[in-house]
Amino acid sequence: MSGVKPPDILLRGKGFLVINKPAGLPVHAGRAGGTSVEDFWPLWRQGRVGPWLAHRLDQDTAGCLLVALKKSFLLKAQAAFAAGEVEKIYWAVLRGVPGAREGVVDAALAKQSYGKAWKMVPDAAGQAAITQWRVLGDDGARALVEFRPETGRTHQIRAHAAYLRCPVLGDAVYGGGAAPLHLLARGLCLPGMAAAEAPVPAHMRAAVEACVGTL
């Protein structure tokens, strides 16, 4: 972890933190080694145990990540996520412009493996996956879209963007071209507990401003 700057803290509350996870930083330690969010546990720990991840983000997704500092908060947060009470807002720059300005994707997802790789694909036999979306602006070739997932499936935003035939820019798995992935966990709200918003990261700023103007 030497020389690696800790993620910025967006919100500090009683028993929790909301951090601004950078794109490229995994939440868990991987087989290949390298720094992960968990390496910063000693910096944030309160007491002899913890912290704990209250949920997860893909390695290449930036933005709001909830970290529980107390077990009591972790249990409350997990219950809120399970009950669908947590509001999650994502911003993504898409490669292409959807044919409508807003809508709902209701497409169950299942894991499809090919060789050593895998991705999530629409499959009626898969797990239910529902995402509300609306276009915030576009430049004719790309669109900035706000996604509000009602479920929490793996790669849900990325797979549903591809379902709209407009994959997330930089998503090599779902057809958006080469990295970096232009996907941001923009907002997170747990009613009565926490609400935070992440800034647009540097690697997304030019594309976002091309779609909606100066931030």
Biotite code that builds the C-alpha atoms (Angstrom):
import biotite.structure as struc

atoms = struc.array([
    struc.Atom([0.000, 0.000, 0.000], chain_id="A", res_id=1, res_name="MET", atom_name="CA", element="C"),
    struc.Atom([3.071, 2.201, 0.228], chain_id="A", res_id=2, res_name="SER", atom_name="CA", element="C"),
    struc.Atom([2.605, 5.443, -1.691], chain_id="A", res_id=3, res_name="GLY", atom_name="CA", element="C"),
    struc.Atom([-1.063, 4.817, -2.513], chain_id="A", res_id=4, res_name="VAL", atom_name="CA", element="C"),
    struc.Atom([-3.350, 7.651, -1.463], chain_id="A", res_id=5, res_name="LYS", atom_name="CA", element="C"),
    struc.Atom([-6.416, 6.587, 0.549], chain_id="A", res_id=6, res_name="PRO", atom_name="CA", element="C"),
    struc.Atom([-9.774, 7.187, -1.151], chain_id="A", res_id=7, res_name="PRO", atom_name="CA", element="C"),
    struc.Atom([-11.408, 10.514, -0.302], chain_id="A", res_id=8, res_name="ASP", atom_name="CA", element="C"),
    struc.Atom([-14.134, 10.411, 2.329], chain_id="A", res_id=9, res_name="ILE", atom_name="CA", element="C"),
    struc.Atom([-17.376, 11.881, 0.990], chain_id="A", res_id=10, res_name="LEU", atom_name="CA", element="C"),
    struc.Atom([-19.344, 11.484, 4.210], chain_id="A", res_id=11, res_name="LEU", atom_name="CA", element="C"),
    struc.Atom([-18.448, 10.462, 7.747], chain_id="A", res_id=12, res_name="ARG", atom_name="CA", element="C"),
    struc.Atom([-21.265, 9.459, 10.052], chain_id="A", res_id=13, res_name="GLY", atom_name="CA", element="C"),
    struc.Atom([-21.915, 7.556, 13.236], chain_id="A", res_id=14, res_name="LYS", atom_name="CA", element="C"),
    struc.Atom([-20.695, 4.070, 12.472], chain_id="A", res_id=15, res_name="GLY", atom_name="CA", element="C"),
    struc.Atom([-19.972, 4.496, 8.746], chain_id="A", res_id=16, res_name="PHE", atom_name="CA", element="C"),
    struc.Atom([-18.047, 6.178, 5.951], chain_id="A", res_id=17, res_name="LEU", atom_name="CA", element="C"),
    struc.Atom([-18.984, 6.819, 2.343], chain_id="A", res_id=18, res_name="VAL", atom_name="CA", element="C"),
    struc.Atom([-15.765, 6.857, 0.339], chain_id="A", res_id=19, res_name="ILE", atom_name="CA", element="C"),
    struc.Atom([-15.103, 7.960, -3.223], chain_id="A", res_id=20, res_name="ASN", atom_name="CA", element="C"),
    struc.Atom([-13.643, 4.784, -4.700], chain_id="A", res_id=21, res_name="LYS", atom_name="CA", element="C"),
    struc.Atom([-11.345, 5.514, -7.651], chain_id="A", res_id=22, res_name="PRO", atom_name="CA", element="C"),
    struc.Atom([-11.807, 3.584, -10.877], chain_id="A", res_id=23, res_name="ALA", atom_name="CA", element="C"),
    struc.Atom([-9.324, 0.730, -11.042], chain_id="A", res_id=24, res_name="GLY", atom_name="CA", element="C"),
    struc.Atom([-9.190, 0.111, -7.290], chain_id="A", res_id=25, res_name="LEU", atom_name="CA", element="C"),
    struc.Atom([-10.697, -3.285, -6.374], chain_id="A", res_id=26, res_name="PRO", atom_name="CA", element="C"),
    struc.Atom([-12.753, -3.558, -3.206], chain_id="A", res_id=27, res_name="VAL", atom_name="CA", element="C"),
    struc.Atom([-11.203, -6.930, -2.270], chain_id="A", res_id=28, res_name="HIS", atom_name="CA", element="C"),
    struc.Atom([-7.635, -8.146, -2.475], chain_id="A", res_id=29, res_name="ALA", atom_name="CA", element="C"),
    struc.Atom([-7.106, -10.233, -5.624], chain_id="A", res_id=30, res_name="GLY", atom_name="CA", element="C"),
    struc.Atom([-4.913, -13.195, -6.451], chain_id="A", res_id=31, res_name="ARG", atom_name="CA", element="C"),
    struc.Atom([-2.513, -10.951, -8.362], chain_id="A", res_id=32, res_name="ALA", atom_name="CA", element="C"),
    struc.Atom([-1.964, -8.777, -5.298], chain_id="A", res_id=33, res_name="GLY", atom_name="CA", element="C"),
    struc.Atom([-1.971, -4.993, -5.395], chain_id="A", res_id=34, res_name="GLY", atom_name="CA", element="C"),
    struc.Atom([-3.859, -2.441, -3.333], chain_id="A", res_id=35, res_name="THR", atom_name="CA", element="C"),
    struc.Atom([-7.569, -2.816, -2.591], chain_id="A", res_id=36, res_name="SER", atom_name="CA", element="C"),
    struc.Atom([-10.073, -0.870, -0.493], chain_id="A", res_id=37, res_name="VAL", atom_name="CA", element="C"),
    struc.Atom([-9.599, -3.424, 2.288], chain_id="A", res_id=38, res_name="GLU", atom_name="CA", element="C"),
    struc.Atom([-5.954, -2.343, 2.657], chain_id="A", res_id=39, res_name="ASP", atom_name="CA", element="C"),
    struc.Atom([-7.217, 0.892, 4.226], chain_id="A", res_id=40, res_name="PHE", atom_name="CA", element="C"),
    struc.Atom([-9.128, -0.873, 7.020], chain_id="A", res_id=41, res_name="TRP", atom_name="CA", element="C"),
    struc.Atom([-6.454, -0.091, 9.663], chain_id="A", res_id=42, res_name="PRO", atom_name="CA", element="C"),
    struc.Atom([-6.709, 3.612, 8.804], chain_id="A", res_id=43, res_name="LEU", atom_name="CA", element="C"),
    struc.Atom([-10.482, 3.696, 9.376], chain_id="A", res_id=44, res_name="TRP", atom_name="CA", element="C"),
    struc.Atom([-10.937, 1.036, 12.061], chain_id="A", res_id=45, res_name="ARG", atom_name="CA", element="C"),
    struc.Atom([-12.841, 1.928, 15.226], chain_id="A", res_id=46, res_name="GLN", atom_name="CA", element="C"),
    struc.Atom([-12.147, -0.604, 17.941], chain_id="A", res_id=47, res_name="GLY", atom_name="CA", element="C"),
    struc.Atom([-10.681, -4.064, 17.445], chain_id="A", res_id=48, res_name="ARG", atom_name="CA", element="C"),
    struc.Atom([-12.796, -5.309, 14.516], chain_id="A", res_id=49, res_name="VAL", atom_name="CA", element="C"),
    struc.Atom([-14.014, -3.991, 11.166], chain_id="A", res_id=50, res_name="GLY", atom_name="CA", element="C"),
    struc.Atom([-14.529, -2.101, 8.993], chain_id="A", res_id=51, res_name="PRO", atom_name="CA", element="C"),
    struc.Atom([-16.824, -3.998, 6.613], chain_id="A", res_id=52, res_name="TRP", atom_name="CA", element="C"),
    struc.Atom([-18.072, -3.370, 3.074], chain_id="A", res_id=53, res_name="LEU", atom_name="CA", element="C"),
    struc.Atom([-21.820, -2.753, 3.147], chain_id="A", res_id=54, res_name="ALA", atom_name="CA", element="C"),
    struc.Atom([-22.019, -3.427, -0.620], chain_id="A", res_id=55, res_name="HIS", atom_name="CA", element="C"),
    struc.Atom([-19.668, -3.683, -3.604], chain_id="A", res_id=56, res_name="ARG", atom_name="CA", element="C"),
    struc.Atom([-18.618, -1.843, -6.749], chain_id="A", res_id=57, res_name="LEU", atom_name="CA", element="C"),
    struc.Atom([-16.832, -3.282, -9.775], chain_id="A", res_id=58, res_name="ASP", atom_name="CA", element="C"),
    struc.Atom([-13.107, -2.570, -9.845], chain_id="A", res_id=59, res_name="GLN", atom_name="CA", element="C"),
    struc.Atom([-13.447, -0.180, -12.808], chain_id="A", res_id=60, res_name="ASP", atom_name="CA", element="C"),
    struc.Atom([-16.488, 1.683, -11.429], chain_id="A", res_id=61, res_name="THR", atom_name="CA", element="C"),
    struc.Atom([-15.789, 4.910, -9.545], chain_id="A", res_id=62, res_name="ALA", atom_name="CA", element="C"),
    struc.Atom([-17.831, 6.616, -6.866], chain_id="A", res_id=63, res_name="GLY", atom_name="CA", element="C"),
    struc.Atom([-19.844, 6.118, -3.698], chain_id="A", res_id=64, res_name="CYS", atom_name="CA", element="C"),
    struc.Atom([-18.962, 3.071, -1.626], chain_id="A", res_id=65, res_name="LEU", atom_name="CA", element="C"),
    struc.Atom([-20.452, 2.542, 1.829], chain_id="A", res_id=66, res_name="LEU", atom_name="CA", element="C"),
    struc.Atom([-18.112, 1.258, 4.533], chain_id="A", res_id=67, res_name="VAL", atom_name="CA", element="C"),
    struc.Atom([-19.524, 0.191, 7.909], chain_id="A", res_id=68, res_name="ALA", atom_name="CA", element="C"),
    struc.Atom([-17.340, 1.003, 10.902], chain_id="A", res_id=69, res_name="LEU", atom_name="CA", element="C"),
    struc.Atom([-19.652, -0.679, 13.409], chain_id="A", res_id=70, res_name="LYS", atom_name="CA", element="C"),
    struc.Atom([-21.319, -4.076, 13.159], chain_id="A", res_id=71, res_name="LYS", atom_name="CA", element="C"),
    struc.Atom([-24.649, -2.565, 14.209], chain_id="A", res_id=72, res_name="SER", atom_name="CA", element="C"),
    struc.Atom([-24.574, -0.184, 11.245], chain_id="A", res_id=73, res_name="PHE", atom_name="CA", element="C"),
    struc.Atom([-23.546, -2.993, 8.910], chain_id="A", res_id=74, res_name="LEU", atom_name="CA", element="C"),
    struc.Atom([-26.591, -5.045, 9.879], chain_id="A", res_id=75, res_name="LEU", atom_name="CA", element="C"),
    struc.Atom([-28.918, -2.056, 9.393], chain_id="A", res_id=76, res_name="LYS", atom_name="CA", element="C"),
    struc.Atom([-27.389, -1.258, 6.008], chain_id="A", res_id=77, res_name="ALA", atom_name="CA", element="C"),
    struc.Atom([-27.587, -4.870, 4.821], chain_id="A", res_id=78, res_name="GLN", atom_name="CA", element="C"),
    struc.Atom([-31.247, -4.994, 5.824], chain_id="A", res_id=79, res_name="ALA", atom_name="CA", element="C"),
    struc.Atom([-31.925, -1.744, 3.923], chain_id="A", res_id=80, res_name="ALA", atom_name="CA", element="C"),
    struc.Atom([-30.213, -3.065, 0.789], chain_id="A", res_id=81, res_name="PHE", atom_name="CA", element="C"),
    struc.Atom([-32.113, -6.360, 1.015], chain_id="A", res_id=82, res_name="ALA", atom_name="CA", element="C"),
    struc.Atom([-35.434, -4.527, 1.399], chain_id="A", res_id=83, res_name="ALA", atom_name="CA", element="C"),
    struc.Atom([-34.754, -2.305, -1.632], chain_id="A", res_id=84, res_name="GLY", atom_name="CA", element="C"),
    struc.Atom([-34.787, 0.830, 0.513], chain_id="A", res_id=85, res_name="GLU", atom_name="CA", element="C"),
    struc.Atom([-31.406, 2.138, -0.657], chain_id="A", res_id=86, res_name="VAL", atom_name="CA", element="C"),
    struc.Atom([-31.467, 4.643, -3.516], chain_id="A", res_id=87, res_name="GLU", atom_name="CA", element="C"),
    struc.Atom([-28.515, 4.139, -5.872], chain_id="A", res_id=88, res_name="LYS", atom_name="CA", element="C"),
    struc.Atom([-27.840, 6.575, -8.709], chain_id="A", res_id=89, res_name="ILE", atom_name="CA", element="C"),
    struc.Atom([-25.287, 5.884, -11.449], chain_id="A", res_id=90, res_name="TYR", atom_name="CA", element="C"),
    struc.Atom([-24.046, 8.115, -14.241], chain_id="A", res_id=91, res_name="TRP", atom_name="CA", element="C"),
    struc.Atom([-22.693, 6.481, -17.367], chain_id="A", res_id=92, res_name="ALA", atom_name="CA", element="C"),
    struc.Atom([-21.469, 7.857, -20.668], chain_id="A", res_id=93, res_name="VAL", atom_name="CA", element="C"),
    struc.Atom([-22.831, 5.535, -23.332], chain_id="A", res_id=94, res_name="LEU", atom_name="CA", element="C"),
    struc.Atom([-21.401, 4.738, -26.723], chain_id="A", res_id=95, res_name="ARG", atom_name="CA", element="C"),
    struc.Atom([-24.391, 5.796, -28.787], chain_id="A", res_id=96, res_name="GLY", atom_name="CA", element="C"),
    struc.Atom([-27.669, 7.544, -27.946], chain_id="A", res_id=97, res_name="VAL", atom_name="CA", element="C"),
    struc.Atom([-30.757, 5.569, -26.851], chain_id="A", res_id=98, res_name="PRO", atom_name="CA", element="C"),
    struc.Atom([-33.819, 5.820, -29.080], chain_id="A", res_id=99, res_name="GLY", atom_name="CA", element="C"),
    struc.Atom([-35.925, 7.266, -26.234], chain_id="A", res_id=100, res_name="ALA", atom_name="CA", element="C"),
    struc.Atom([-35.114, 9.824, -23.558], chain_id="A", res_id=101, res_name="ARG", atom_name="CA", element="C"),
    struc.Atom([-36.099, 7.607, -20.639], chain_id="A", res_id=102, res_name="GLU", atom_name="CA", element="C"),
    struc.Atom([-37.440, 4.198, -19.814], chain_id="A", res_id=103, res_name="GLY", atom_name="CA", element="C"),
    struc.Atom([-37.154, 1.037, -17.747], chain_id="A", res_id=104, res_name="VAL", atom_name="CA", element="C"),
    struc.Atom([-35.126, -2.043, -18.605], chain_id="A", res_id=105, res_name="VAL", atom_name="CA", element="C"),
    struc.Atom([-36.761, -5.170, -17.185], chain_id="A", res_id=106, res_name="ASP", atom_name="CA", element="C"),
    struc.Atom([-34.426, -7.933, -18.331], chain_id="A", res_id=107, res_name="ALA", atom_name="CA", element="C"),
    struc.Atom([-33.400, -10.840, -16.111], chain_id="A", res_id=108, res_name="ALA", atom_name="CA", element="C"),
    struc.Atom([-29.671, -11.570, -16.165], chain_id="A", res_id=109, res_name="LEU", atom_name="CA", element="C"),
    struc.Atom([-27.615, -14.755, -16.044], chain_id="A", res_id=110, res_name="ALA", atom_name="CA", element="C"),
    struc.Atom([-23.882, -15.393, -16.075], chain_id="A", res_id=111, res_name="LYS", atom_name="CA", element="C"),
    struc.Atom([-22.492, -16.652, -19.390], chain_id="A", res_id=112, res_name="GLN", atom_name="CA", element="C"),
    struc.Atom([-18.978, -18.097, -19.457], chain_id="A", res_id=113, res_name="SER", atom_name="CA", element="C"),
    struc.Atom([-16.760, -18.305, -22.516], chain_id="A", res_id=114, res_name="TYR", atom_name="CA", element="C"),
    struc.Atom([-13.341, -19.789, -21.934], chain_id="A", res_id=115, res_name="GLY", atom_name="CA", element="C"),
    struc.Atom([-11.867, -18.132, -18.859], chain_id="A", res_id=116, res_name="LYS", atom_name="CA", element="C"),
    struc.Atom([-14.011, -15.020, -19.301], chain_id="A", res_id=117, res_name="ALA", atom_name="CA", element="C"),
    struc.Atom([-17.658, -14.315, -18.458], chain_id="A", res_id=118, res_name="TRP", atom_name="CA", element="C"),
    struc.Atom([-20.359, -11.677, -18.656], chain_id="A", res_id=119, res_name="LYS", atom_name="CA", element="C"),
    struc.Atom([-24.003, -11.174, -17.717], chain_id="A", res_id=120, res_name="MET", atom_name="CA", element="C"),
    struc.Atom([-26.569, -11.669, -20.467], chain_id="A", res_id=121, res_name="VAL", atom_name="CA", element="C"),
    struc.Atom([-30.370, -11.305, -20.702], chain_id="A", res_id=122, res_name="PRO", atom_name="CA", element="C"),
    struc.Atom([-31.932, -14.648, -19.860], chain_id="A", res_id=123, res_name="ASP", atom_name="CA", element="C"),
    struc.Atom([-35.534, -15.243, -18.817], chain_id="A", res_id=124, res_name="ALA", atom_name="CA", element="C"),
    struc.Atom([-34.287, -18.003, -16.514], chain_id="A", res_id=125, res_name="ALA", atom_name="CA", element="C"),
    struc.Atom([-31.838, -15.644, -14.792], chain_id="A", res_id=126, res_name="GLY", atom_name="CA", element="C"),
    struc.Atom([-32.275, -13.368, -11.788], chain_id="A", res_id=127, res_name="GLN", atom_name="CA", element="C"),
    struc.Atom([-34.756, -10.503, -12.071], chain_id="A", res_id=128, res_name="ALA", atom_name="CA", element="C"),
    struc.Atom([-33.037, -7.217, -12.939], chain_id="A", res_id=129, res_name="ALA", atom_name="CA", element="C"),
    struc.Atom([-34.817, -3.874, -13.296], chain_id="A", res_id=130, res_name="ILE", atom_name="CA", element="C"),
    struc.Atom([-33.225, -0.494, -14.035], chain_id="A", res_id=131, res_name="THR", atom_name="CA", element="C"),
    struc.Atom([-34.816, 2.917, -14.523], chain_id="A", res_id=132, res_name="GLN", atom_name="CA", element="C"),
    struc.Atom([-32.913, 5.240, -16.834], chain_id="A", res_id=133, res_name="TRP", atom_name="CA", element="C"),
    struc.Atom([-33.068, 8.720, -18.375], chain_id="A", res_id=134, res_name="ARG", atom_name="CA", element="C"),
    struc.Atom([-30.848, 10.653, -20.751], chain_id="A", res_id=135, res_name="VAL", atom_name="CA", element="C"),
    struc.Atom([-29.315, 13.749, -19.153], chain_id="A", res_id=136, res_name="LEU", atom_name="CA", element="C"),
    struc.Atom([-27.771, 14.980, -22.407], chain_id="A", res_id=137, res_name="GLY", atom_name="CA", element="C"),
    struc.Atom([-25.915, 13.861, -25.532], chain_id="A", res_id=138, res_name="ASP", atom_name="CA", element="C"),
    struc.Atom([-23.521, 15.059, -28.213], chain_id="A", res_id=139, res_name="ASP", atom_name="CA", element="C"),
    struc.Atom([-25.007, 13.021, -31.049], chain_id="A", res_id=140, res_name="GLY", atom_name="CA", element="C"),
    struc.Atom([-22.569, 10.136, -30.678], chain_id="A", res_id=141, res_name="ALA", atom_name="CA", element="C"),
    struc.Atom([-22.532, 9.656, -26.908], chain_id="A", res_id=142, res_name="ARG", atom_name="CA", element="C"),
    struc.Atom([-25.090, 10.116, -24.163], chain_id="A", res_id=143, res_name="ALA", atom_name="CA", element="C"),
    struc.Atom([-24.849, 10.796, -20.441], chain_id="A", res_id=144, res_name="LEU", atom_name="CA", element="C"),
    struc.Atom([-27.471, 8.598, -18.831], chain_id="A", res_id=145, res_name="VAL", atom_name="CA", element="C"),
    struc.Atom([-28.641, 8.393, -15.243], chain_id="A", res_id=146, res_name="GLU", atom_name="CA", element="C"),
    struc.Atom([-29.426, 4.851, -14.106], chain_id="A", res_id=147, res_name="PHE", atom_name="CA", element="C"),
    struc.Atom([-31.411, 3.946, -11.000], chain_id="A", res_id=148, res_name="ARG", atom_name="CA", element="C"),
    struc.Atom([-31.265, 0.185, -10.436], chain_id="A", res_id=149, res_name="PRO", atom_name="CA", element="C"),
    struc.Atom([-34.134, -1.364, -8.512], chain_id="A", res_id=150, res_name="GLU", atom_name="CA", element="C"),
    struc.Atom([-32.193, -4.597, -8.098], chain_id="A", res_id=151, res_name="THR", atom_name="CA", element="C"),
    struc.Atom([-28.511, -5.240, -7.429], chain_id="A", res_id=152, res_name="GLY", atom_name="CA", element="C"),
    struc.Atom([-27.261, -7.813, -9.915], chain_id="A", res_id=153, res_name="ARG", atom_name="CA", element="C"),
    struc.Atom([-23.637, -8.196, -10.947], chain_id="A", res_id=154, res_name="THR", atom_name="CA", element="C"),
    struc.Atom([-22.784, -5.854, -13.866], chain_id="A", res_id=155, res_name="HIS", atom_name="CA", element="C"),
    struc.Atom([-26.448, -4.775, -13.976], chain_id="A", res_id=156, res_name="GLN", atom_name="CA", element="C"),
    struc.Atom([-25.857, -1.249, -15.317], chain_id="A", res_id=157, res_name="ILE", atom_name="CA", element="C"),
    struc.Atom([-23.293, -2.446, -17.857], chain_id="A", res_id=158, res_name="ARG", atom_name="CA", element="C"),
    struc.Atom([-25.466, -5.321, -19.095], chain_id="A", res_id=159, res_name="ALA", atom_name="CA", element="C"),
    struc.Atom([-28.622, -3.194, -19.289], chain_id="A", res_id=160, res_name="HIS", atom_name="CA", element="C"),
    struc.Atom([-26.787, -0.425, -21.160], chain_id="A", res_id=161, res_name="ALA", atom_name="CA", element="C"),
    struc.Atom([-25.716, -3.050, -23.708], chain_id="A", res_id=162, res_name="ALA", atom_name="CA", element="C"),
    struc.Atom([-29.351, -4.242, -23.816], chain_id="A", res_id=163, res_name="TYR", atom_name="CA", element="C"),
    struc.Atom([-30.251, -0.695, -24.946], chain_id="A", res_id=164, res_name="LEU", atom_name="CA", element="C"),
    struc.Atom([-27.655, -1.167, -27.717], chain_id="A", res_id=165, res_name="ARG", atom_name="CA", element="C"),
    struc.Atom([-25.597, 1.623, -26.193], chain_id="A", res_id=166, res_name="CYS", atom_name="CA", element="C"),
    struc.Atom([-22.867, 0.046, -24.039], chain_id="A", res_id=167, res_name="PRO", atom_name="CA", element="C"),
    struc.Atom([-20.976, 2.061, -21.449], chain_id="A", res_id=168, res_name="VAL", atom_name="CA", element="C"),
    struc.Atom([-18.053, 3.886, -23.027], chain_id="A", res_id=169, res_name="LEU", atom_name="CA", element="C"),
    struc.Atom([-14.819, 2.028, -22.322], chain_id="A", res_id=170, res_name="GLY", atom_name="CA", element="C"),
    struc.Atom([-16.537, -1.278, -21.491], chain_id="A", res_id=171, res_name="ASP", atom_name="CA", element="C"),
    struc.Atom([-14.485, -3.897, -23.325], chain_id="A", res_id=172, res_name="ALA", atom_name="CA", element="C"),
    struc.Atom([-16.716, -6.730, -22.042], chain_id="A", res_id=173, res_name="VAL", atom_name="CA", element="C"),
    struc.Atom([-20.047, -5.346, -23.282], chain_id="A", res_id=174, res_name="TYR", atom_name="CA", element="C"),
    struc.Atom([-18.944, -3.570, -26.445], chain_id="A", res_id=175, res_name="GLY", atom_name="CA", element="C"),
    struc.Atom([-18.113, -0.040, -25.359], chain_id="A", res_id=176, res_name="GLY", atom_name="CA", element="C"),
    struc.Atom([-14.539, -0.025, -26.614], chain_id="A", res_id=177, res_name="GLY", atom_name="CA", element="C"),
    struc.Atom([-11.276, 0.216, -24.715], chain_id="A", res_id=178, res_name="ALA", atom_name="CA", element="C"),
    struc.Atom([-10.994, 1.265, -21.053], chain_id="A", res_id=179, res_name="ALA", atom_name="CA", element="C"),
    struc.Atom([-11.310, 3.373, -18.930], chain_id="A", res_id=180, res_name="PRO", atom_name="CA", element="C"),
    struc.Atom([-14.890, 2.567, -18.029], chain_id="A", res_id=181, res_name="LEU", atom_name="CA", element="C"),
    struc.Atom([-17.104, 5.661, -17.966], chain_id="A", res_id=182, res_name="HIS", atom_name="CA", element="C"),
    struc.Atom([-19.344, 4.547, -15.097], chain_id="A", res_id=183, res_name="LEU", atom_name="CA", element="C"),
    struc.Atom([-19.828, 6.427, -11.822], chain_id="A", res_id=184, res_name="LEU", atom_name="CA", element="C"),
    struc.Atom([-21.749, 5.481, -8.686], chain_id="A", res_id=185, res_name="ALA", atom_name="CA", element="C"),
    struc.Atom([-22.954, 9.075, -8.466], chain_id="A", res_id=186, res_name="ARG", atom_name="CA", element="C"),
    struc.Atom([-25.251, 8.956, -5.453], chain_id="A", res_id=187, res_name="GLY", atom_name="CA", element="C"),
    struc.Atom([-26.161, 6.748, -2.521], chain_id="A", res_id=188, res_name="LEU", atom_name="CA", element="C"),
    struc.Atom([-28.994, 7.338, -0.053], chain_id="A", res_id=189, res_name="CYS", atom_name="CA", element="C"),
    struc.Atom([-29.993, 5.188, 2.898], chain_id="A", res_id=190, res_name="LEU", atom_name="CA", element="C"),
    struc.Atom([-33.116, 6.843, 4.337], chain_id="A", res_id=191, res_name="PRO", atom_name="CA", element="C"),
    struc.Atom([-32.465, 8.134, 7.829], chain_id="A", res_id=192, res_name="GLY", atom_name="CA", element="C"),
    struc.Atom([-28.853, 6.949, 7.779], chain_id="A", res_id=193, res_name="MET", atom_name="CA", element="C"),
    struc.Atom([-26.682, 8.370, 4.988], chain_id="A", res_id=194, res_name="ALA", atom_name="CA", element="C"),
    struc.Atom([-26.778, 10.352, 1.742], chain_id="A", res_id=195, res_name="ALA", atom_name="CA", element="C"),
    struc.Atom([-23.743, 11.187, -0.381], chain_id="A", res_id=196, res_name="ALA", atom_name="CA", element="C"),
    struc.Atom([-22.799, 12.263, -3.902], chain_id="A", res_id=197, res_name="GLU", atom_name="CA", element="C"),
    struc.Atom([-19.540, 11.578, -5.741], chain_id="A", res_id=198, res_name="ALA", atom_name="CA", element="C"),
    struc.Atom([-17.916, 14.075, -8.124], chain_id="A", res_id=199, res_name="PRO", atom_name="CA", element="C"),
    struc.Atom([-17.327, 13.232, -11.767], chain_id="A", res_id=200, res_name="VAL", atom_name="CA", element="C"),
    struc.Atom([-13.841, 11.668, -12.000], chain_id="A", res_id=201, res_name="PRO", atom_name="CA", element="C"),
    struc.Atom([-11.173, 13.168, -14.246], chain_id="A", res_id=202, res_name="ALA", atom_name="CA", element="C"),
    struc.Atom([-11.326, 10.385, -16.839], chain_id="A", res_id=203, res_name="HIS", atom_name="CA", element="C"),
    struc.Atom([-15.067, 11.013, -17.406], chain_id="A", res_id=204, res_name="MET", atom_name="CA", element="C"),
    struc.Atom([-15.167, 14.790, -17.252], chain_id="A", res_id=205, res_name="ARG", atom_name="CA", element="C"),
    struc.Atom([-14.511, 15.618, -20.925], chain_id="A", res_id=206, res_name="ALA", atom_name="CA", element="C"),
    struc.Atom([-17.154, 13.188, -22.188], chain_id="A", res_id=207, res_name="ALA", atom_name="CA", element="C"),
    struc.Atom([-19.697, 14.285, -19.580], chain_id="A", res_id=208, res_name="VAL", atom_name="CA", element="C"),
    struc.Atom([-19.190, 17.955, -20.421], chain_id="A", res_id=209, res_name="GLU", atom_name="CA", element="C"),
    struc.Atom([-19.513, 17.176, -24.154], chain_id="A", res_id=210, res_name="ALA", atom_name="CA", element="C"),
    struc.Atom([-22.975, 15.773, -23.395], chain_id="A", res_id=211, res_name="CYS", atom_name="CA", element="C"),
    struc.Atom([-24.325, 18.294, -20.871], chain_id="A", res_id=212, res_name="VAL", atom_name="CA", element="C"),
    struc.Atom([-21.992, 21.312, -20.869], chain_id="A", res_id=213, res_name="GLY", atom_name="CA", element="C"),
    struc.Atom([-19.637, 22.591, -18.190], chain_id="A", res_id=214, res_name="THR", atom_name="CA", element="C"),
    struc.Atom([-20.185, 21.007, -14.793], chain_id="A", res_id=215, res_name="LEU", atom_name="CA", element="C"),
])
